[in-house]
Amino acid sequence: MSGQVVLEVAQWQGSGATTAGRLRSGAARLAELMPQERRRRVVIDSGVGNSQGGVRNADVLERHLQSVREALAEVPPGETTVTIGGDCGVDLAPVETALSVFGDRLTLVWFDAHADLNTPQSSPSGAFHGMVLRALLGDGPEGLRPVRSVSADRVVLAGARSLDPGERDLVERRGIRHIGVEQLTRPGPLLAQVRATSAEAVYVHIDLDVLDPQVFPAVGTPEPGGLGVEHLLAAVRALTNEFMLAGIALTEYERTEDTAQEEAVLRQIVGGLFGPARR
């Protein structure tokens, strides 16, 4: 993937995990694996904020959203943005930007063990990373809403296997496409679902907890029964071979002290998607 700009957004305040602070070093390490000359770090707050409207650290998250928007405004036209998180909430502005370019020609493919479709009222934790896709559908909390929302029929959940009851109801009620882990072991079912949206371009969101925790345990909310690395890479390659890539995000890496397995997986992912990983 050439012509890319890498935005490092080491936000952790949107996560509900007790180990969320590790997202800062996780984002830094992921960014280090990308070409240095293409990296831009978004300056964010280091501390917690205040809860507002049922969202933890809402004021901090609102400031971060504006900072990411400002960084995206400086990306030259035609460049592909690679967003490195941090928690899943960092992807609100990049998806918003892709929608401003492609509109209804864009389909959002959300690789995640979770649906991220809660509202402040339904969320058990108040953590925004479990609400960000719902916000992108236009149902976000005050201050954390996109300028332009995506239609539910242009969203494909990929690999989600831990949905709250309200999320399952929303998926059925609003016709959100959902591809399970078993279907992702080959690219055909995913491509069929994206083709059905009449997409010309795709935005690819990857929460690393879509991977099986036996393969990659360094996430805050691991769920058993996930993807292998090769299946994830094959799915993304199939998408980018057929559709224009409007943007891509890698999120939710919580770096630990036992980094050998983590490093091997990250290098495989970065090398498979963006070319050889840096040392």
RAWO-V739162 format. One record per helix or strand of 2 or more residues. SS is the DSSP state (H for helix, E for strand). FROM is the first residue (numbers start at 1). TO is the last residue. If there is no record, write none. Layout:
SS,FROM,TO
SS,FROM,TO
This chain:
E,4,9
H,22,32
H,36,38
E,39,41
H,58,73
E,80,85
H,88,105
E,106,111
H,128,130
H,132,139
H,152,154
E,155,158
H,165,173
E,177,179
H,182,185
H,188,195
E,201,207
H,208,210
H,229,242
E,244,251
H,260,274
